[in-house]
Amino acid sequence: MKTVMRSLVMLALLFVLSGCDLLTREVEVRMKNRSDDPVHLWVGGEESIGPDNKVSSGGSRSVYLNFDSTSFTGDGDISSTWITVYAGRNGEVLTSDIFEVPIPGVLNVSFNGSTLSGSAEGR
């Protein structure tokens, strides 16, 4: 029993010293406005339309989402999540889309003036 406990402690130290985080995984959502007019770009469930997420024509913004083991039911071993991104103007939603993103990962989304398109990749 003492050997098992010592092995578990050594394994935990190995992960900590190597920089691995067993409890938190991050997704970066990069949003780019490719339209001719300013637009609000935001992540559903995290934000709503507002001055902090207004993006000028050609501009971009990023949102970082952290997922820890308490974010999920079961054993916490989640390999992906679904993220909804919205585009809006004058207090109204213009469009939205849902993207599957690996955890950890990066979601790149662009708004062309009428639709959102995106691609996701793992880190």
PyMOL commands that set and color helices and strands:
alter all, ss='L'
color gray80, all
select helices_A, chain A and resi 2-17+51-53+69-71
alter helices_A, ss='H'
color red, helices_A
select strands_A, chain A and resi 24-33+39-43+54-55+60-68+80-89+92-102+105-111+116-122
alter strands_A, ss='S'
color yellow, strands_A
deselect
rebuild
show_as cartoon
